[in-house]
Every structure is written in structure tokens, then in C-alpha cells.
């Protein structure tokens, strides 16, 4: 795996650009806070509007399906429209629907609620894909891991604050205040994008990427076989597809502890909300610590497939340990370890995909968003059904065990690839070079 470095340019990430990116990361954290606050507020509001649990599920399903579809279309959209425009459009659309719901309140028609769910699902996916794909162009390949760590930290803190403040905000000003806060968070993000994000699609040219090889439309051999692949997978190396697949398995596994944790919290001694707050606070601290460690690592293998696979194993085992009915201190350590591994895998995974050429990155992150959302949605339904018959520990162990198996398979694959590469290097160059195309 070779990592590209951005050519030196006046915009080589110096202090001024660092300050801009930190401002963007802060605005991203504010926007993420509003999103996680909204996850709780919109679910409760959906029940008030529809009056049925089925209605709540339908709104959530619509939101997930919209994100799924946006992930599939992200590569094509970003090939035609600048990342800045896509991200600004996503913020403006989501903010506008939040304002409409805040004004309409309980009188909001069902169609408006459904449209808001579509805008939130698609908008969040397109924004995330655009931001992740643009990071190397904004800060350079060498600084991308540090930038990703900053974004992961901002989102982790926003997750905890958004979930923790949802109940007080709704109690203070009702759903209208929660939606207004969410709309304001999108406005903060849009203003930051407008002022600090590089304009146009110049980021692609500055990235030093060559156009992706066009898909073959005829001939024999591998080129002909590529015609039968789905367009979104065309030209992607099998190892990268495996990496994305493992990320999907990780998302499926993560759904199990998200579903099981409230069940355990209600069965534990003390207040369930306090139990949840302690767990996620320790988890967030772990994600921050992971970024401090990652800053000290260097070399391309630090951000490769094996580092991601090892982090996935550590995260799975940590979450399983958290459901072993541990004392408070040990539970906090398990949650902290899970957060550390979560922050590690997120940063390593995103940094690895960002090493690809710009056009391929857009498709990869779109595919990744689709796979992750699919895995999480499927896992949520399956884990909820399994909890009706099995204990929380059993369900979490089964789901995270599948992620461990996938991680081990990826490690075996990459190890064989490296050994094959080492043997090829030791044997020297071939006597007859293959014909050049």
C-alpha cells in the first residue's frame, strides 16, 4: 500500500489552514451535536404525530433508506457537483426542514415529517461522504490522520452531549426548541463551510490524482470480467472491498450493544440514565485518548488494513467485556477501552480510504456509508429480536464475534499479500518484462 502525498502548494497546510480546518471541525462537532439531539427528539415527535409505534418505525426506516440511497448515489453526485456545494446543500436542506417542524410543532402534517426524515437521512450521508473525501485536499495526505482524529473527537463529544442534553432541552422548550437548536447547528456548519471550505472542485486537481482507469467495455481477461460487476464496485481492488465489508460487519456488531445497553441499564442498580451517561462518557474519553496515541504513529502500515483489523478485534472484545456484569470501575475501563478501539478504527479506516485517488474516494466513501447504514439497520432489527430470547451478553457476543471473524479473515488475507510481495522482491525483477499497455 502506498500513500500519496499532496504536492507542495501555497495552501500547504500551514498555520492559517490549520486554523481554518479546526474551525470546520468545530462547526462539524456543533452540527453533529444537533444531529444526535435530533435522533431522540424526532423519534419522540414521530410518535406524537403518528400516534403509533409503527409510525415511529416507518419514519426511522425512511430516514435509513434515504441515507442508503444517498450513499449509492454519492460517487456520481460528487463527480458532477463540487463537494462544497453538496455539503452546503445538505446543511441548508436539513436546517430548513428543522425550522419547518419547529414552527409547525404538533400540527405538522405527516408528509412534512416524512420529507424531513428523507432530508435528514440523505443530507447526513452526503455531507459525511463529502467531508471525508475532501480531507486530504484540505490538509494534505501527510496531515490527514491528524485531521481525521480531530473530526472523530468532535463527533464523539457531540454524541455524548447530544444524547445527554436531549431530555433537558425537550423538557425546557418542547420539540420546537430541540428542532430549533438542530437548525441552528446546521446554520453554524453552513456558515463555516461558506467561509473556510475550498471552493469549487479545485481540491481534486490539488490532490494530485490521476483520473481513474475507465472501465473496459470489451476484450478478454480481467477487463472483460469487470463488465459484470456492479458499477459502484467497478475498478475497486478486492482488498478495499473487503475493508469496507468489514466496516459493515462492525456496524452490524455495534448495533447489538446499542440495543442491549438500555436493557442492561434498566436492570442495573441505580438510575438507568446515570448508568448510560457514565458508560458513554468513558467511551468518549477513550476515543480522545486514541487520537493522542495515533499522532505518535507514522509509516504507511500504521494506517493499513492490519491496523484496522486489530482495532476491530479489540473493540469487539471490549464491548463484550462491558456486558460481563462488571463492577463500576471495571465497567468504566471496558467502556474506555471500547472507545479507544472505536476511535482507533474510525481514524485508521478513514485515513486508509483517503489514500486512494480523489474520484475513487468519492465512490468508496459513498459505498462505505451505504454498507455501514445497512449493517446497522439490519443489526438493530436482528439484535432486538434476539434479545427477546437470549441474554444481552449472548447477543452482544454473537454479533461482535462475527466482526472478530471478519477481522481475522482480513488479517490472513493481508498477511498473505505481504508475504507474496516480499517473495517477489527477493526473487528480483522478471527476466522478460510484461508488455506495456
N, C-alpha and C positions, 0 to 999 in steps of 0.2 A: 504494500500500500504506500503510495507516495502522496505527500501532502504538497499542494501548490502554495506558493507564496505570492501575494499580490505585488505587482511592480511598484517601485517607489514612485510616489507622485506628490504634488503639493498637499494632497489630502492624506498623506501617510499619517496613520493615527498618532497624532501628537497630542499635546495637552488640550488644545482647543477642541479637537474632535472627540477626545475622551470626555470632555465636559458635555458635549452635545449628546454623546451616547448615554452618559449617566443620566442626563435629563430625560432621554427617551425611555430608559429603563425605569426611572421613577414614575413616569407617566404610564408605562405599561403596568407597573405594580398597582397604581391607582385604578386603572381600568380593570385589572384582574380582581381587585377588591370588590368593585361594583358587580362584577360577574358572579362571584361566589356569594355575595349578599343576595343577588337576584335569584340564584338557584333555589334558595329556600323560600324567598318571598313569592316567586312566580308559582312554585308548587302549591303553596297555601292559597294563593289568589286563584289559581285554576280550580281548586275545589270550591271556592266561594262562588265562582262564576258558573261552573258546570253543575255543581251540587252532587257529583258522583265521583267515586274512586276511578271509574272507567274514564271519566273526562280528564282527570289528572294524568292518568297513564297515556291517554291519547295525545295530550299536549306535550308530554315528555318524549313520546315516540316521534312526534312531528319534529321536535327540535333535534333529536338524534338523526333522523332520516335526512333532514336538511343539511346537517353537518357532514353526513356520509356522502351525499351527492356533491356538496361543495368540494370535498376532498378529491373526488374523482375528476372534477372539472378544473381544479386549481391550476394544474400544469398548463392547460390550454388557455385559461384566462390570463395567467401571468406571462404567457408568451406574446400576448397581444396588448395588454394594458400594463402600465408601469406599476410596480409594487406599491409605490406611494399612493397612487390613485386608488388601487384596490383597497388598501388599508384605510385610507381616509373614507372611502365609500362605505366600508364596513362599519366604521365608528359612527358616521353620520346616520346611517340607516338604523342601527341598533338604538342610538340615542333618541331618534325621532319616535320610534315605537314606544320607548320607555316614557317619553313625555306624553304621548297619546294615552297610555294606560294610566299614568299618574293623574291626568286631567279627567279621564272618564271614570276612574275608580270602579266601584262595583257595578256601575251602569254600563261598563264597556261591553259591546256586543261580542258574541263568540267568535265572529270572523276576525275581529281585531286581535283577540287573544291568539288565534291560530296564526295570523300573519306575523305577530310579534315573535312567536316561537320559531317560525321559519327564518326570520331575520336574525334572531339570536344564534340559531344553530349554524346557518351558513356564514354569517358575519364573523363569528368567533373562529371558525375553521380557516376562512380566507385570510383573516388578519394574522393568525398564528403562522400559517404557511408562508405568507409574505415576509413576516418579520424574521423567521428562522432562516429563510433563504437569503435574505438581504444582509445578514450579519457580516459575512466575510467581505462584502463590498464596502460596508461602512467602516470597519475597523481593521481590515486586512486579515489574511489567513493566519498569521502568527499570533494575533491577539484574539482570535475568535473564541478560544476556550475560556479565556477570562471574561469576555463579553457574555458568553452563554451562562457562565456561573453567576454573573450579576443578574441576568434575567431569571434564572431559576430561583435565586434567593428572593428576588422581588415577588415572584409568583407564590413561593412557599409562604412568605409572611402574609401576603394578601389572602391566601387560602384560609389561614388561621383567623385573621382579623375579620374576614367576610363572614365566615360561619359563626364566629363568636358574637358579632355585633348584630346579626340578623334579628334576633328576638328583641333586644332593646330598641332597635330602630323602628321595628313594626309596632312595638308597644307604645313608643313615643308619638309617632305620627301616622300609623297605619301603613297600608300598602302604598299609598300615594307617596309618602316620604321615602320609602325604600326604592320605588321606581325613580323618583326624582334624584336620589343620590346616585343611582346607577347611571342615569342620563348625564349627570354632571361628570361622572368618571369617564364616560365616553367623550365628553367635550374636552376634558383635560388631555386625553390621549390624542384627539384630533388636532388640537392646538399645537401640541408638541410635534406631531408629525408634520404639520404645515410649516413650522418654523425651523425644524432641525433635520428632518429626513431628507437625504439627497433626492433631488427632483429628477423626473424622467426615468428612463431605463439606462442612463449612463452607467449605473452601477454594474451592469453586465459587462460593458466594454472595459471598465476599470478593473474588473475581476480577472482579466487576462485569460478568459476562457475561449477555447475554440468551439465552433459550432459542433453540436453532437452529430455523429455519423448518421446519415439518413438511413432509414430502414430499407432494406433491399426489397425489390418488387419482383425479382426473378432470379434465375440461376440455381445452382446446386449447393449442397452442403449447408453450413450453419446459416448463411444468408437467406436461403430459401425457407429454412425451418422457422426463421423469425417471423415470417408472414403469418403464421398460425398463432402467434402469441397475442394476447390482448394488447391493444395499442398502448395502454398505460405501462405495460411491462416491457415493451419493445426496447431492445438495446440496453437494458439494465443487467449488470452482472449478477450471476446467481447468488454470489455471496452477499451482495447488498439486499437482494430479495429475502434471503434467509435472515438477515439482520432485522429487516422490517417485520418479518413474520414473528421473530422472537419478541419484538416490541409489542406486537398484537397479543401474543401469549401472555406477556407481562401485564398488559391492560386487562385481559380476562382474569388473571390471577388477582390483580388489585381490586377488582370488583367484589371479590369474596370477602376481603377484610372490611371494605366499606359497608357492605351489607351486614356482616356479622358483628361489627364493633358496637353499634347501638344495642343489639341484643345482649351482648356481654355487659355493656354499661348499665342496662336496666337490671341485670341480675347481680351486679356487684354491690357491695355495701357503700352507702353514701349516695350523693346526688349524681344521677347519670350525666348531667351537663358538666359537672366538675370533672368526672372521670374522662369524658371526651375531650374537654379543654386541656387537661394535663397530657393526655396521650398526644394530641396534635401539636401542642406546644413543644414537647420533647422531640417530636418528629421534625418540626420546623427548625429547631436548633441543630439537629443532625444534618439537614440539608445545607445549612450555612457552614458548618464545620467541613463538609465535603468540599466546598469551594475553596476554603483556605488550604486544604491539602492538595487539591488539583493544581493550584497556582504554582506549586513547587515541582510539579512533574513536567518533564519535557521529553521530546522524542516522539516519533510517529506511533510507536507501539503503545504509548500511554493513552492514545485515543482510538485504538483499534478494536477489532471485533472481540478479541480475547478479554480485554479490559471490560467491555460491556457485558460479556457473558459471565465473567466472575462477579461483577457487581449485581447482576440479576440473581445469581445464586445466593449471594449474601443477603440481598433484600428479601428474597423468598424465605430463607431460613429465619431471618429476624422477625418477620411478620408471623411466622408460625410460632416462634418462641413467645411472642406477645400474647398468645391465646392459651398459654400453659397455666393459667391461674397463678401468676407470679405475685409476690408482694409488691407494694407500690414502688419501691426504689428499683427493683429488678425490672418491673414493667416499664418504668421510665427509661432505663438503659436499653431495653429491647426496642422501644419506640425510637430512641435516639439513633440506635444502630440501623433501624429500618430507614429512617430519614437520611442518614449518611449515605447508605447504599442507593436510596432513591435519587438523591441529589447527584451522586456519582454517575449512575447510569444515564440519567437525563442529559447531563453535560457531555459525557463521553459519546453518547448516541448522536446527539445533535451535531457535535463537533465532527464526528466521522462522516455524516451525510454532507456536511458543509464542505468537505474536502473535494467533493465532486464538482464538475463544471456547472456553471450557473443554470443552464437550461435543464440539465438533468436534476439539479437540486430542486427546482420548482416541482417537477413531477414526483421526485422522491418524497418530498415533504407532503405533497397532496396525497400520495398513496399511503404514507405513514399515518396521516390524520384519519383517513378512511378506515385503515386497519385497526388503529387504536380505538376509535369510537365503536366500531363493530364488535371488537373483543370485549370492551367494557359493557356495552349494551347486552350482548349475549350472556356474559358472565353474571351481570346483575340479575337477569331473569333466572338463570340456572342456579345461582347461589341462593336466591330467595326460595326457590322450590326445594332445594336440598336441605335448607335449614328447617323445613317442616318435619324432616325425618332424622336428620343427623345433628350431632353437636357442632357448635361453632368451630371448635378446634379441628374436627374431622373435615369439615367443609373447607376451611382455610388451608389445611394440609394437602388435601387433594388438589385444589386449584393451584396453589403455589408449587406443588410437586410437579405439575405439568410444565410450569415455567422452568423449573430446575432441569427437567429432562431436555427441554428445548435448548437451554443454555449449554448443557453438556454436549449435545449434538453439534452445536455451533463451534464449541471449543475443539472437538475432534476434527471437524472439517478444516478449521483454520490451521490447526497443528499439522495436519497432513499437507496442506498447501505450502506452509513454510518449509517443511522438510523436503518437499519436492523441489522448491525453489533453491534450497541450499545445495541439493544434489546436482541441480542443473548448473549452478555457479561453479561447483568444484570440478565438474566434468569439462568445463571450458566451453568456448564457442563452438557451434557446429561446423563441420568441415565444409558443407555446402549451405550457404545462406538460402532461406526460402525466397521465392520470387516476391518482389515488391509490387504491391498493388498501386 
